[in-house]
Amino acid sequence: MPKYVLFFSYTAEAWSRMIQNPGDRTAAARAVAEGAGGSLESIYLMFGGHDGMAICDLPDAEAAAAASIAVNSSGAFRSVETRELIDPGRLVAVLGKAGEAAGVYRAPGT
């Protein structure tokens, strides 16, 4: 099953609610992943451009999009960015396809 990472940033209002009523958000993240047909591998909070990230195993891009839209529609997030993770074992196949595509690609103006 493909892996996806969802980077998220909470709104100020969500942070305020969590300060007033602290709790572990892992169960909520797990429920969303399972609701999209997958599972939650891990969730972390972090410093920087995003407040946290969740790594999920999801069946496909549609399921990843559904999970992303579901959490983003809650209003608790300033942003949610979803990326598919590519296992290093798939790199040779990806590079082979890139070579085929590069062989037929025409750069602008050529």
C-alpha positions in Angstrom: 0.0 0.0 0.0 1.4 3.4 -0.9 2.6 5.7 1.9 1.6 9.4 2.2 2.7 12.2 4.4 0.2 14.9 5.4 1.9 18.1 6.6 -0.5 20.2 8.7 -0.7 23.5 10.4 -3.4 24.3 12.9 -5.4 27.6 13.1 -4.9 29.9 16.1 -8.4 28.9 17.2 -7.6 25.2 17.1 -4.4 25.8 19.2 -6.6 27.8 21.7 -9.1 24.9 22.0 -6.3 22.4 22.5 -4.7 24.5 25.2 -8.0 24.7 27.0 -8.7 21.0 26.6 -5.3 19.2 26.0 -5.4 15.7 24.5 -3.6 13.3 22.2 -4.8 13.7 18.6 -3.5 10.3 17.5 -6.9 8.6 17.7 -8.5 11.3 15.5 -5.7 10.9 12.9 -6.0 7.1 13.0 -9.8 7.4 12.5 -9.3 9.5 9.4 -6.8 7.2 7.9 -8.9 4.1 8.6 -12.0 6.0 7.3 -10.1 6.4 4.0 -9.3 2.7 3.9 -5.8 2.8 5.3 -3.9 3.1 8.5 -1.9 5.6 10.5 1.8 4.7 10.8 2.9 7.7 12.9 2.1 11.3 13.7 4.5 14.0 15.0 4.4 17.6 15.9 7.3 19.8 14.8 8.8 23.2 14.6 9.0 25.2 11.3 6.7 25.8 8.4 4.2 23.1 9.6 2.9 22.2 13.0 3.1 18.5 12.4 2.9 15.6 10.0 1.1 12.3 9.8 2.4 9.3 7.8 -0.3 7.0 6.5 -0.6 3.9 4.5 -3.5 4.6 2.1 -4.8 2.5 -0.9 -4.3 5.2 -3.6 -4.2 8.9 -4.4 -8.0 9.1 -4.2 -7.9 7.9 -0.6 -5.1 10.3 0.2 -7.1 13.2 -1.3 -10.2 12.1 0.7 -8.3 12.1 4.0 -6.7 15.5 3.2 -10.1 17.0 2.2 -11.8 15.5 5.3 -9.3 17.1 7.8 -9.0 20.3 5.9 -12.8 20.8 5.8 -12.9 20.7 9.6 -11.7 24.3 9.8 -9.1 23.4 12.4 -6.2 23.7 9.9 -4.5 26.7 8.2 -3.1 24.2 5.7 -2.8 20.6 4.8 -0.3 19.3 2.3 -0.3 15.7 1.1 2.7 14.0 -0.6 3.2 10.4 -1.7 6.3 8.9 -0.3 8.5 6.9 -2.7 10.2 3.8 -1.2 13.9 3.7 -2.1 13.3 0.2 -3.6 11.1 1.8 -6.3 13.8 4.3 -7.3 15.2 2.1 -10.1 11.8 1.7 -11.7 11.0 5.5 -11.3 14.4 6.4 -12.9 13.7 4.0 -15.8 10.4 5.7 -16.5 12.0 9.1 -16.2 14.6 8.0 -18.8 11.8 7.0 -21.2 10.0 10.2 -20.7 13.1 12.3 -21.0 13.8 10.6 -24.3 10.6 11.9 -25.9 10.3 15.3 -24.1 10.9 18.4 -26.1 12.1 21.5 -24.2 10.3 24.8 -24.9 11.6 26.4 -28.0 13.3 23.3 -29.5 
